[in-house]
Amino acid sequence: MIERNITLPEMILWTGTRIALGTGIGLLISRGLSKDAMKAAGLALTVVGAFTTIPLAIAIMGKKNVTRPEIRSVA
């Protein structure tokens, strides 16, 4: 298994984009709002969530494995 260390801001961004994507999809399939409001909010959140998730996923997947630090000789 490949392990990658990510920073707290990266984790917050990743989580926020997934929340936006999920909320947008939920609004698109819900029936609680008026049809126009539901469609507008759902599409906006889905598009924002999808388009921000893709670059973050590429950045995280492109990180090198940093679980073991290198030991270099000083002499």
C-alpha positions as MATLAB code, in Angstrom:
seq = 'MIERNITLPEMILWTGTRIALGTGIGLLISRGLSKDAMKAAGLALTVVGAFTTIPLAIAIMGKKNVTRPEIRSVA';
ca = [
       0.000    0.000    0.000;
       1.245    3.478   -0.833;
       1.187    5.979    2.010;
       1.272    9.725    1.535;
       1.522   12.398    4.176;
      -0.801   15.315    3.610;
      -0.988   18.551    5.524;
      -3.963   19.716    7.541;
      -4.887   22.445    5.001;
      -4.857   19.816    2.228;
      -7.111   17.577    4.293;
      -9.513   20.443    4.982;
      -9.643   21.338    1.266;
     -10.157   17.705    0.280;
     -12.959   17.286    2.822;
     -14.607   20.578    1.805;
     -14.667   19.651   -1.861;
     -16.162   16.246   -1.103;
     -18.831   17.896    1.072;
     -19.711   20.352   -1.715;
     -19.921   17.539   -4.260;
     -22.087   15.372   -2.022;
     -24.366   18.229   -1.034;
     -24.798   19.226   -4.674;
     -25.734   15.701   -5.688;
     -28.093   15.488   -2.714;
     -29.825   18.707   -3.725;
     -30.182   17.479   -7.292;
     -32.029   14.359   -6.173;
     -33.999   15.884   -3.286;
     -37.567   17.087   -3.455;
     -37.597   19.524   -0.520;
     -36.926   22.761   -2.414;
     -38.632   24.330   -5.392;
     -37.481   22.770   -8.631;
     -35.572   25.856   -9.852;
     -33.804   26.495   -6.531;
     -32.918   22.839   -6.144;
     -31.525   22.587   -9.655;
     -29.483   25.810   -9.430;
     -27.961   25.054   -6.030;
     -27.371   21.396   -6.841;
     -25.643   22.105  -10.141;
     -23.490   24.867   -8.637;
     -22.303   22.724   -5.735;
     -21.742   19.683   -7.924;
     -19.673   21.629  -10.449;
     -17.616   23.395   -7.759;
     -17.058   20.150   -5.876;
     -16.032   18.217   -8.978;
     -13.751   20.864  -10.443;
     -11.942   21.482   -7.157;
     -11.605   17.794   -6.284;
      -9.775   16.888   -9.496;
      -6.730   19.196   -9.052;
      -6.463   18.320   -5.355;
      -6.541   14.603   -6.124;
      -3.814   15.044   -8.747;
      -1.677   17.035   -6.292;
      -2.074   14.475   -3.516;
      -1.475   11.486   -5.803;
       1.624   13.192   -7.214;
       3.268   13.535   -3.809;
       6.251   11.336   -3.187;
       6.238    8.768   -0.451;
       7.743   10.535    2.556;
       7.074    7.952    5.246;
      10.799    7.169    5.673;
      13.297   10.023    5.891;
      16.582    9.647    4.083;
      19.738    9.353    6.146;
      22.727   11.053    4.583;
      26.309   10.898    5.663;
      27.773   14.176    6.900;
      31.404   13.104    6.501;
];
